[in-house]
Amino acid sequence: MALAAVKREKTLAELAAQFDVHTNVIKIWRDQLLEGAAGIFGEGKPEAPAPVDVKERRAQIGS
């Protein structure tokens, strides 16, 4: 539905009627898709997680 909303081949009202979902829900999903796609295909790379100190972590859990 979100992809169909992005394509704009049908109005939100038409999509809502077709899938029996409220137009606001489709709009939210469309916005989330666009926001997420920008993070994947946008400029720059996502931040890598911080390295884990295994010795320190084992000391914390007692193993």
PDB file of N, CA, C, O and CB in Angstrom:
ATOM      1  N   MET A   1       0.814  -1.186   0.000  1.00  0.00           N
ATOM      2  CA  MET A   1       0.000   0.000   0.000  1.00  0.00           C
ATOM      3  C   MET A   1       0.858   1.249   0.000  1.00  0.00           C
ATOM      4  O   MET A   1       0.581   2.206  -0.724  1.00  0.00           O
ATOM      5  CB  MET A   1      -0.926  -0.002   1.185  1.00  0.00           C
ATOM      6  N   ALA A   2       1.903   1.235   0.818  1.00  0.00           N
ATOM      7  CA  ALA A   2       2.764   2.414   0.899  1.00  0.00           C
ATOM      8  C   ALA A   2       3.419   2.682  -0.446  1.00  0.00           C
ATOM      9  O   ALA A   2       3.516   3.830  -0.881  1.00  0.00           O
ATOM     10  CB  ALA A   2       3.835   2.233   1.988  1.00  0.00           C
ATOM     11  N   LEU A   3       3.868   1.620  -1.101  1.00  0.00           N
ATOM     12  CA  LEU A   3       4.498   1.782  -2.412  1.00  0.00           C
ATOM     13  C   LEU A   3       3.483   2.286  -3.432  1.00  0.00           C
ATOM     14  O   LEU A   3       3.810   3.130  -4.267  1.00  0.00           O
ATOM     15  CB  LEU A   3       5.115   0.451  -2.886  1.00  0.00           C
ATOM     16  N   ALA A   4       2.272   1.782  -3.372  1.00  0.00           N
ATOM     17  CA  ALA A   4       1.226   2.256  -4.271  1.00  0.00           C
ATOM     18  C   ALA A   4       0.939   3.735  -4.018  1.00  0.00           C
ATOM     19  O   ALA A   4       0.678   4.487  -4.957  1.00  0.00           O
ATOM     20  CB  ALA A   4      -0.057   1.421  -4.095  1.00  0.00           C
ATOM     21  N   ALA A   5       0.986   4.146  -2.768  1.00  0.00           N
ATOM     22  CA  ALA A   5       0.765   5.554  -2.442  1.00  0.00           C
ATOM     23  C   ALA A   5       1.896   6.422  -2.963  1.00  0.00           C
ATOM     24  O   ALA A   5       1.664   7.554  -3.386  1.00  0.00           O
ATOM     25  CB  ALA A   5       0.621   5.737  -0.937  1.00  0.00           C
ATOM     26  N   VAL A   6       3.123   5.901  -2.935  1.00  0.00           N
ATOM     27  CA  VAL A   6       4.266   6.653  -3.450  1.00  0.00           C
ATOM     28  C   VAL A   6       4.153   6.807  -4.960  1.00  0.00           C
ATOM     29  O   VAL A   6       4.484   7.861  -5.505  1.00  0.00           O
ATOM     30  CB  VAL A   6       5.591   5.957  -3.079  1.00  0.00           C
ATOM     31  N   LYS A   7       3.691   5.769  -5.634  1.00  0.00           N
ATOM     32  CA  LYS A   7       3.563   5.801  -7.103  1.00  0.00           C
ATOM     33  C   LYS A   7       2.527   6.827  -7.558  1.00  0.00           C
ATOM     34  O   LYS A   7       2.610   7.355  -8.667  1.00  0.00           O
ATOM     35  CB  LYS A   7       3.180   4.412  -7.634  1.00  0.00           C
ATOM     36  N   ARG A   8       1.557   7.102  -6.698  1.00  0.00           N
ATOM     37  CA  ARG A   8       0.496   8.084  -6.971  1.00  0.00           C
ATOM     38  C   ARG A   8      -0.322   7.771  -8.224  1.00  0.00           C
ATOM     39  O   ARG A   8      -0.803   8.676  -8.906  1.00  0.00           O
ATOM     40  CB  ARG A   8       1.102   9.455  -7.109  1.00  0.00           C
ATOM     41  N   GLU A   9      -0.471   6.483  -8.515  1.00  0.00           N
ATOM     42  CA  GLU A   9      -1.326   6.090  -9.631  1.00  0.00           C
ATOM     43  C   GLU A   9      -2.792   6.151  -9.224  1.00  0.00           C
ATOM     44  O   GLU A   9      -3.680   6.274 -10.067  1.00  0.00           O
ATOM     45  CB  GLU A   9      -0.965   4.678 -10.118  1.00  0.00           C
ATOM     46  N   LYS A  10      -3.030   6.063  -7.923  1.00  0.00           N
ATOM     47  CA  LYS A  10      -4.372   6.192  -7.368  1.00  0.00           C
ATOM     48  C   LYS A  10      -4.313   7.183  -6.221  1.00  0.00           C
ATOM     49  O   LYS A  10      -3.254   7.386  -5.627  1.00  0.00           O
ATOM     50  CB  LYS A  10      -4.933   4.811  -6.894  1.00  0.00           C
ATOM     51  N   THR A  11      -5.432   7.795  -5.908  1.00  0.00           N
ATOM     52  CA  THR A  11      -5.485   8.710  -4.775  1.00  0.00           C
ATOM     53  C   THR A  11      -5.487   7.905  -3.481  1.00  0.00           C
ATOM     54  O   THR A  11      -5.737   6.700  -3.484  1.00  0.00           O
ATOM     55  CB  THR A  11      -6.736   9.625  -4.857  1.00  0.00           C
ATOM     56  N   LEU A  12      -5.206   8.589  -2.378  1.00  0.00           N
ATOM     57  CA  LEU A  12      -5.254   7.927  -1.078  1.00  0.00           C
ATOM     58  C   LEU A  12      -6.653   7.386  -0.804  1.00  0.00           C
ATOM     59  O   LEU A  12      -6.802   6.310  -0.223  1.00  0.00           O
ATOM     60  CB  LEU A  12      -4.830   8.896   0.036  1.00  0.00           C
ATOM     61  N   ALA A  13      -7.666   8.119  -1.216  1.00  0.00           N
ATOM     62  CA  ALA A  13      -9.045   7.665  -1.014  1.00  0.00           C
ATOM     63  C   ALA A  13      -9.317   6.385  -1.802  1.00  0.00           C
ATOM     64  O   ALA A  13      -9.982   5.477  -1.302  1.00  0.00           O
ATOM     65  CB  ALA A  13     -10.041   8.766  -1.429  1.00  0.00           C
ATOM     66  N   GLU A  14      -8.813   6.309  -3.017  1.00  0.00           N
ATOM     67  CA  GLU A  14      -9.001   5.101  -3.826  1.00  0.00           C
ATOM     68  C   GLU A  14      -8.276   3.903  -3.200  1.00  0.00           C
ATOM     69  O   GLU A  14      -8.813   2.796  -3.155  1.00  0.00           O
ATOM     70  CB  GLU A  14      -8.494   5.335  -5.266  1.00  0.00           C
ATOM     71  N   LEU A  15      -7.052   4.139  -2.719  1.00  0.00           N
ATOM     72  CA  LEU A  15      -6.300   3.070  -2.067  1.00  0.00           C
ATOM     73  C   LEU A  15      -6.987   2.629  -0.778  1.00  0.00           C
ATOM     74  O   LEU A  15      -7.048   1.436  -0.480  1.00  0.00           O
ATOM     75  CB  LEU A  15      -4.865   3.528  -1.773  1.00  0.00           C
ATOM     76  N   ALA A  16      -7.500   3.586  -0.018  1.00  0.00           N
ATOM     77  CA  ALA A  16      -8.190   3.271   1.223  1.00  0.00           C
ATOM     78  C   ALA A  16      -9.405   2.393   0.958  1.00  0.00           C
ATOM     79  O   ALA A  16      -9.659   1.435   1.688  1.00  0.00           O
ATOM     80  CB  ALA A  16      -8.608   4.551   1.942  1.00  0.00           C
ATOM     81  N   ALA A  17     -10.146   2.720  -0.076  1.00  0.00           N
ATOM     82  CA  ALA A  17     -11.320   1.918  -0.425  1.00  0.00           C
ATOM     83  C   ALA A  17     -10.904   0.533  -0.916  1.00  0.00           C
ATOM     84  O   ALA A  17     -11.538  -0.465  -0.573  1.00  0.00           O
ATOM     85  CB  ALA A  17     -12.159   2.632  -1.500  1.00  0.00           C
ATOM     86  N   GLN A  18      -9.849   0.471  -1.712  1.00  0.00           N
ATOM     87  CA  GLN A  18      -9.387  -0.805  -2.264  1.00  0.00           C
ATOM     88  C   GLN A  18      -8.908  -1.756  -1.174  1.00  0.00           C
ATOM     89  O   GLN A  18      -9.220  -2.946  -1.210  1.00  0.00           O
ATOM     90  CB  GLN A  18      -8.266  -0.569  -3.267  1.00  0.00           C
ATOM     91  N   PHE A  19      -8.147  -1.236  -0.196  1.00  0.00           N
ATOM     92  CA  PHE A  19      -7.560  -2.086   0.831  1.00  0.00           C
ATOM     93  C   PHE A  19      -8.319  -2.047   2.152  1.00  0.00           C
ATOM     94  O   PHE A  19      -7.918  -2.708   3.111  1.00  0.00           O
ATOM     95  CB  PHE A  19      -6.138  -1.684   1.064  1.00  0.00           C
ATOM     96  N   ASP A  20      -9.400  -1.289   2.219  1.00  0.00           N
ATOM     97  CA  ASP A  20     -10.220  -1.165   3.416  1.00  0.00           C
ATOM     98  C   ASP A  20      -9.390  -0.702   4.616  1.00  0.00           C
ATOM     99  O   ASP A  20      -9.448  -1.287   5.697  1.00  0.00           O
ATOM    100  CB  ASP A  20     -10.899  -2.497   3.729  1.00  0.00           C
ATOM    101  N   VAL A  21      -8.617   0.366   4.393  1.00  0.00           N
ATOM    102  CA  VAL A  21      -7.776   0.972   5.419  1.00  0.00           C
ATOM    103  C   VAL A  21      -8.024   2.475   5.374  1.00  0.00           C
ATOM    104  O   VAL A  21      -8.279   3.030   4.305  1.00  0.00           O
ATOM    105  CB  VAL A  21      -6.250   0.630   5.202  1.00  0.00           C
ATOM    106  N   HIS A  22      -7.950   3.134   6.521  1.00  0.00           N
ATOM    107  CA  HIS A  22      -8.171   4.577   6.576  1.00  0.00           C
ATOM    108  C   HIS A  22      -7.061   5.317   5.827  1.00  0.00           C
ATOM    109  O   HIS A  22      -5.908   4.885   5.832  1.00  0.00           O
ATOM    110  CB  HIS A  22      -8.243   5.057   8.040  1.00  0.00           C
ATOM    111  N   THR A  23      -7.406   6.414   5.195  1.00  0.00           N
ATOM    112  CA  THR A  23      -6.429   7.186   4.420  1.00  0.00           C
ATOM    113  C   THR A  23      -5.263   7.664   5.277  1.00  0.00           C
ATOM    114  O   THR A  23      -4.129   7.723   4.800  1.00  0.00           O
ATOM    115  CB  THR A  23      -7.106   8.381   3.768  1.00  0.00           C
ATOM    116  N   ASN A  24      -5.527   8.006   6.534  1.00  0.00           N
ATOM    117  CA  ASN A  24      -4.440   8.465   7.407  1.00  0.00           C
ATOM    118  C   ASN A  24      -3.389   7.379   7.631  1.00  0.00           C
ATOM    119  O   ASN A  24      -2.196   7.674   7.715  1.00  0.00           O
ATOM    120  CB  ASN A  24      -5.004   8.921   8.751  1.00  0.00           C
ATOM    121  N   VAL A  25      -3.826   6.135   7.725  1.00  0.00           N
ATOM    122  CA  VAL A  25      -2.900   5.020   7.916  1.00  0.00           C
ATOM    123  C   VAL A  25      -2.007   4.881   6.681  1.00  0.00           C
ATOM    124  O   VAL A  25      -0.796   4.698   6.804  1.00  0.00           O
ATOM    125  CB  VAL A  25      -3.674   3.696   8.188  1.00  0.00           C
ATOM    126  N   ILE A  26      -2.600   4.966   5.507  1.00  0.00           N
ATOM    127  CA  ILE A  26      -1.818   4.864   4.269  1.00  0.00           C
ATOM    128  C   ILE A  26      -0.817   6.013   4.187  1.00  0.00           C
ATOM    129  O   ILE A  26       0.330   5.814   3.787  1.00  0.00           O
ATOM    130  CB  ILE A  26      -2.750   4.869   3.025  1.00  0.00           C
ATOM    131  N   LYS A  27      -1.249   7.209   4.563  1.00  0.00           N
ATOM    132  CA  LYS A  27      -0.349   8.362   4.530  1.00  0.00           C
ATOM    133  C   LYS A  27       0.828   8.162   5.480  1.00  0.00           C
ATOM    134  O   LYS A  27       1.968   8.465   5.126  1.00  0.00           O
ATOM    135  CB  LYS A  27      -1.107   9.644   4.894  1.00  0.00           C
ATOM    136  N   ILE A  28       0.561   7.657   6.677  1.00  0.00           N
ATOM    137  CA  ILE A  28       1.629   7.407   7.649  1.00  0.00           C
ATOM    138  C   ILE A  28       2.605   6.376   7.094  1.00  0.00           C
ATOM    139  O   ILE A  28       3.819   6.564   7.172  1.00  0.00           O
ATOM    140  CB  ILE A  28       1.044   6.924   9.002  1.00  0.00           C
ATOM    141  N   TRP A  29       2.080   5.287   6.534  1.00  0.00           N
ATOM    142  CA  TRP A  29       2.948   4.249   5.972  1.00  0.00           C
ATOM    143  C   TRP A  29       3.766   4.779   4.797  1.00  0.00           C
ATOM    144  O   TRP A  29       4.940   4.442   4.646  1.00  0.00           O
ATOM    145  CB  TRP A  29       2.114   3.047   5.526  1.00  0.00           C
ATOM    146  N   ARG A  30       3.139   5.606   3.969  1.00  0.00           N
ATOM    147  CA  ARG A  30       3.851   6.195   2.831  1.00  0.00           C
ATOM    148  C   ARG A  30       4.994   7.076   3.324  1.00  0.00           C
ATOM    149  O   ARG A  30       6.114   6.999   2.819  1.00  0.00           O
ATOM    150  CB  ARG A  30       2.884   7.016   1.943  1.00  0.00           C
ATOM    151  N   ASP A  31       4.698   7.914   4.318  1.00  0.00           N
ATOM    152  CA  ASP A  31       5.725   8.800   4.867  1.00  0.00           C
ATOM    153  C   ASP A  31       6.866   8.012   5.505  1.00  0.00           C
ATOM    154  O   ASP A  31       8.032   8.381   5.365  1.00  0.00           O
ATOM    155  CB  ASP A  31       5.110   9.746   5.894  1.00  0.00           C
ATOM    156  N   GLN A  32       6.529   6.923   6.208  1.00  0.00           N
ATOM    157  CA  GLN A  32       7.563   6.085   6.816  1.00  0.00           C
ATOM    158  C   GLN A  32       8.428   5.415   5.746  1.00  0.00           C
ATOM    159  O   GLN A  32       9.644   5.308   5.904  1.00  0.00           O
ATOM    160  CB  GLN A  32       6.922   5.019   7.722  1.00  0.00           C
ATOM    161  N   LEU A  33       7.805   4.971   4.670  1.00  0.00           N
ATOM    162  CA  LEU A  33       8.552   4.363   3.573  1.00  0.00           C
ATOM    163  C   LEU A  33       9.520   5.359   2.967  1.00  0.00           C
ATOM    164  O   LEU A  33      10.685   5.037   2.732  1.00  0.00           O
ATOM    165  CB  LEU A  33       7.602   3.834   2.500  1.00  0.00           C
ATOM    166  N   LEU A  34       9.043   6.567   2.714  1.00  0.00           N
ATOM    167  CA  LEU A  34       9.905   7.579   2.113  1.00  0.00           C
ATOM    168  C   LEU A  34      11.045   7.967   3.047  1.00  0.00           C
ATOM    169  O   LEU A  34      12.176   8.165   2.605  1.00  0.00           O
ATOM    170  CB  LEU A  34       9.090   8.814   1.744  1.00  0.00           C
ATOM    171  N   GLU A  35      10.747   8.074   4.337  1.00  0.00           N
ATOM    172  CA  GLU A  35      11.780   8.419   5.311  1.00  0.00           C
ATOM    173  C   GLU A  35      12.826   7.301   5.413  1.00  0.00           C
ATOM    174  O   GLU A  35      14.026   7.569   5.468  1.00  0.00           O
ATOM    175  CB  GLU A  35      11.147   8.685   6.693  1.00  0.00           C
ATOM    176  N   GLY A  36      12.365   6.067   5.436  1.00  0.00           N
ATOM    177  CA  GLY A  36      13.272   4.938   5.514  1.00  0.00           C
ATOM    178  C   GLY A  36      14.107   4.776   4.258  1.00  0.00           C
ATOM    179  O   GLY A  36      15.290   4.442   4.329  1.00  0.00           O
ATOM    180  N   ALA A  37      13.492   5.012   3.111  1.00  0.00           N
ATOM    181  CA  ALA A  37      14.219   4.891   1.845  1.00  0.00           C
ATOM    182  C   ALA A  37      15.310   5.946   1.757  1.00  0.00           C
ATOM    183  O   ALA A  37      16.380   5.689   1.206  1.00  0.00           O
ATOM    184  CB  ALA A  37      13.258   5.019   0.650  1.00  0.00           C
ATOM    185  N   ALA A  38      15.052   7.115   2.289  1.00  0.00           N
ATOM    186  CA  ALA A  38      16.073   8.165   2.275  1.00  0.00           C
ATOM    187  C   ALA A  38      17.278   7.732   3.100  1.00  0.00           C
ATOM    188  O   ALA A  38      18.415   8.034   2.737  1.00  0.00           O
ATOM    189  CB  ALA A  38      15.500   9.496   2.818  1.00  0.00           C
ATOM    190  N   GLY A  39      17.048   7.038   4.185  1.00  0.00           N
ATOM    191  CA  GLY A  39      18.139   6.552   5.011  1.00  0.00           C
ATOM    192  C   GLY A  39      18.940   5.463   4.332  1.00  0.00           C
ATOM    193  O   GLY A  39      20.146   5.349   4.551  1.00  0.00           O
ATOM    194  N   ILE A  40      18.286   4.665   3.513  1.00  0.00           N
ATOM    195  CA  ILE A  40      18.973   3.575   2.817  1.00  0.00           C
ATOM    196  C   ILE A  40      19.696   4.084   1.582  1.00  0.00           C
ATOM    197  O   ILE A  40      20.854   3.739   1.346  1.00  0.00           O
ATOM    198  CB  ILE A  40      17.982   2.480   2.426  1.00  0.00           C
ATOM    199  N   PHE A  41      19.015   4.901   0.799  1.00  0.00           N
ATOM    200  CA  PHE A  41      19.566   5.337  -0.474  1.00  0.00           C
ATOM    201  C   PHE A  41      20.114   6.755  -0.452  1.00  0.00           C
ATOM    202  O   PHE A  41      20.627   7.242  -1.459  1.00  0.00           O
ATOM    203  CB  PHE A  41      18.525   5.232  -1.524  1.00  0.00           C
ATOM    204  N   GLY A  42      20.007   7.421   0.699  1.00  0.00           N
ATOM    205  CA  GLY A  42      20.467   8.800   0.808  1.00  0.00           C
ATOM    206  C   GLY A  42      21.978   8.895   0.838  1.00  0.00           C
ATOM    207  O   GLY A  42      22.689   7.903   0.680  1.00  0.00           O
ATOM    208  N   GLU A  43      22.442  10.095   1.040  1.00  0.00           N
ATOM    209  CA  GLU A  43      23.876  10.339   1.080  1.00  0.00           C
ATOM    210  C   GLU A  43      24.478   9.763   2.349  1.00  0.00           C
ATOM    211  O   GLU A  43      23.829   9.721   3.395  1.00  0.00           O
ATOM    212  CB  GLU A  43      24.171  11.836   0.984  1.00  0.00           C
ATOM    213  N   GLY A  44      25.706   9.326   2.251  1.00  0.00           N
ATOM    214  CA  GLY A  44      26.422   8.816   3.417  1.00  0.00           C
ATOM    215  C   GLY A  44      26.010   7.410   3.780  1.00  0.00           C
ATOM    216  O   GLY A  44      25.039   6.868   3.250  1.00  0.00           O
ATOM    217  N   LYS A  45      26.760   6.834   4.687  1.00  0.00           N
ATOM    218  CA  LYS A  45      26.486   5.481   5.156  1.00  0.00           C
ATOM    219  C   LYS A  45      25.905   5.560   6.554  1.00  0.00           C
ATOM    220  O   LYS A  45      26.188   6.497   7.300  1.00  0.00           O
ATOM    221  CB  LYS A  45      27.767   4.606   5.136  1.00  0.00           C
ATOM    222  N   PRO A  46      25.088   4.567   6.911  1.00  0.00           N
ATOM    223  CA  PRO A  46      24.597   4.554   8.284  1.00  0.00           C
ATOM    224  C   PRO A  46      25.755   4.345   9.253  1.00  0.00           C
ATOM    225  O   PRO A  46      26.768   3.740   8.902  1.00  0.00           O
ATOM    226  CB  PRO A  46      23.533   3.456   8.473  1.00  0.00           C
ATOM    227  N   GLU A  47      25.598   4.845  10.461  1.00  0.00           N
ATOM    228  CA  GLU A  47      26.657   4.725  11.457  1.00  0.00           C
ATOM    229  C   GLU A  47      26.804   3.274  11.896  1.00  0.00           C
ATOM    230  O   GLU A  47      25.814   2.581  12.130  1.00  0.00           O
ATOM    231  CB  GLU A  47      26.368   5.628  12.670  1.00  0.00           C
ATOM    232  N   ALA A  48      28.037   2.828  12.003  1.00  0.00           N
ATOM    233  CA  ALA A  48      28.312   1.471  12.476  1.00  0.00           C
ATOM    234  C   ALA A  48      28.181   1.448  13.990  1.00  0.00           C
ATOM    235  O   ALA A  48      28.461   2.447  14.652  1.00  0.00           O
ATOM    236  CB  ALA A  48      29.730   0.990  12.033  1.00  0.00           C
ATOM    237  N   PRO A  49      27.759   0.317  14.545  1.00  0.00           N
ATOM    238  CA  PRO A  49      27.679   0.249  15.999  1.00  0.00           C
ATOM    239  C   PRO A  49      29.064   0.349  16.615  1.00  0.00           C
ATOM    240  O   PRO A  49      30.061  -0.031  16.002  1.00  0.00           O
ATOM    241  CB  PRO A  49      26.994  -1.047  16.441  1.00  0.00           C
ATOM    242  N   ALA A  50      29.110   0.861  17.826  1.00  0.00           N
ATOM    243  CA  ALA A  50      30.390   1.000  18.528  1.00  0.00           C
ATOM    244  C   ALA A  50      30.968  -0.374  18.812  1.00  0.00           C
ATOM    245  O   ALA A  50      30.215  -1.303  19.102  1.00  0.00           O
ATOM    246  CB  ALA A  50      30.219   1.798  19.844  1.00  0.00           C
ATOM    247  N   PRO A  51      32.283  -0.529  18.736  1.00  0.00           N
ATOM    248  CA  PRO A  51      32.888  -1.833  19.028  1.00  0.00           C
ATOM    249  C   PRO A  51      32.661  -2.218  20.482  1.00  0.00           C
ATOM    250  O   PRO A  51      32.590  -1.357  21.359  1.00  0.00           O
ATOM    251  CB  PRO A  51      34.395  -1.813  18.716  1.00  0.00           C
ATOM    252  N   VAL A  52      32.548  -3.509  20.729  1.00  0.00           N
ATOM    253  CA  VAL A  52      32.289  -4.024  22.067  1.00  0.00           C
ATOM    254  C   VAL A  52      33.580  -4.587  22.634  1.00  0.00           C
ATOM    255  O   VAL A  52      34.279  -5.351  21.969  1.00  0.00           O
ATOM    256  CB  VAL A  52      31.175  -5.104  22.049  1.00  0.00           C
ATOM    257  N   ASP A  53      33.891  -4.208  23.861  1.00  0.00           N
ATOM    258  CA  ASP A  53      35.040  -4.772  24.564  1.00  0.00           C
ATOM    259  C   ASP A  53      34.570  -6.064  25.228  1.00  0.00           C
ATOM    260  O   ASP A  53      33.880  -6.037  26.247  1.00  0.00           O
ATOM    261  CB  ASP A  53      35.636  -3.757  25.625  1.00  0.00           C
ATOM    262  N   VAL A  54      34.954  -7.195  24.634  1.00  0.00           N
ATOM    263  CA  VAL A  54      34.465  -8.482  25.094  1.00  0.00           C
ATOM    264  C   VAL A  54      34.900  -8.768  26.529  1.00  0.00           C
ATOM    265  O   VAL A  54      34.100  -9.267  27.321  1.00  0.00           O
ATOM    266  CB  VAL A  54      34.953  -9.584  24.173  1.00  0.00           C
ATOM    267  N   LYS A  55      36.140  -8.466  26.880  1.00  0.00           N
ATOM    268  CA  LYS A  55      36.626  -8.713  28.243  1.00  0.00           C
ATOM    269  C   LYS A  55      35.810  -7.918  29.258  1.00  0.00           C
ATOM    270  O   LYS A  55      35.432  -8.437  30.309  1.00  0.00           O
ATOM    271  CB  LYS A  55      38.120  -8.347  28.361  1.00  0.00           C
ATOM    272  N   GLU A  56      35.550  -6.681  28.939  1.00  0.00           N
ATOM    273  CA  GLU A  56      34.769  -5.834  29.858  1.00  0.00           C
ATOM    274  C   GLU A  56      33.337  -6.362  29.971  1.00  0.00           C
ATOM    275  O   GLU A  56      32.778  -6.409  31.067  1.00  0.00           O
ATOM    276  CB  GLU A  56      34.761  -4.353  29.372  1.00  0.00           C
ATOM    277  N   ARG A  57      32.760  -6.750  28.869  1.00  0.00           N
ATOM    278  CA  ARG A  57      31.383  -7.250  28.868  1.00  0.00           C
ATOM    279  C   ARG A  57      31.282  -8.540  29.683  1.00  0.00           C
ATOM    280  O   ARG A  57      30.323  -8.723  30.434  1.00  0.00           O
ATOM    281  CB  ARG A  57      30.894  -7.492  27.422  1.00  0.00           C
ATOM    282  N   ARG A  58      32.269  -9.441  29.541  1.00  0.00           N
ATOM    283  CA  ARG A  58      32.256 -10.684  30.314  1.00  0.00           C
ATOM    284  C   ARG A  58      32.418 -10.407  31.799  1.00  0.00           C
ATOM    285  O   ARG A  58      31.816 -11.083  32.633  1.00  0.00           O
ATOM    286  CB  ARG A  58      33.363 -11.625  29.836  1.00  0.00           C
ATOM    287  N   ALA A  59      33.234  -9.409  32.129  1.00  0.00           N
ATOM    288  CA  ALA A  59      33.400  -9.037  33.524  1.00  0.00           C
ATOM    289  C   ALA A  59      32.086  -8.518  34.097  1.00  0.00           C
ATOM    290  O   ALA A  59      31.782  -8.759  35.266  1.00  0.00           O
ATOM    291  CB  ALA A  59      34.502  -7.982  33.671  1.00  0.00           C
ATOM    292  N   GLN A  60      31.309  -7.811  33.289  1.00  0.00           N
ATOM    293  CA  GLN A  60      30.033  -7.264  33.747  1.00  0.00           C
ATOM    294  C   GLN A  60      29.019  -8.378  34.038  1.00  0.00           C
ATOM    295  O   GLN A  60      28.238  -8.286  34.985  1.00  0.00           O
ATOM    296  CB  GLN A  60      29.466  -6.297  32.698  1.00  0.00           C
ATOM    297  N   ILE A  61      29.042  -9.430  33.208  1.00  0.00           N
ATOM    298  CA  ILE A  61      28.048 -10.483  33.394  1.00  0.00           C
ATOM    299  C   ILE A  61      28.588 -11.638  34.236  1.00  0.00           C
ATOM    300  O   ILE A  61      27.846 -12.557  34.582  1.00  0.00           O
ATOM    301  CB  ILE A  61      27.582 -11.003  32.044  1.00  0.00           C
ATOM    302  N   GLY A  62      29.876 -11.592  34.564  1.00  0.00           N
ATOM    303  CA  GLY A  62      30.453 -12.581  35.467  1.00  0.00           C
ATOM    304  C   GLY A  62      30.786 -13.916  34.830  1.00  0.00           C
ATOM    305  O   GLY A  62      30.690 -14.950  35.491  1.00  0.00           O
ATOM    306  N   SER A  63      31.175 -13.923  33.566  1.00  0.00           N
ATOM    307  CA  SER A  63      31.565 -15.208  32.972  1.00  0.00           C
ATOM    308  C   SER A  63      33.015 -15.220  32.601  1.00  0.00           C
ATOM    309  O   SER A  63      33.513 -16.222  32.089  1.00  0.00           O
ATOM    310  CB  SER A  63      30.728 -15.514  31.752  1.00  0.00           C
TER     311      SER A  63
END
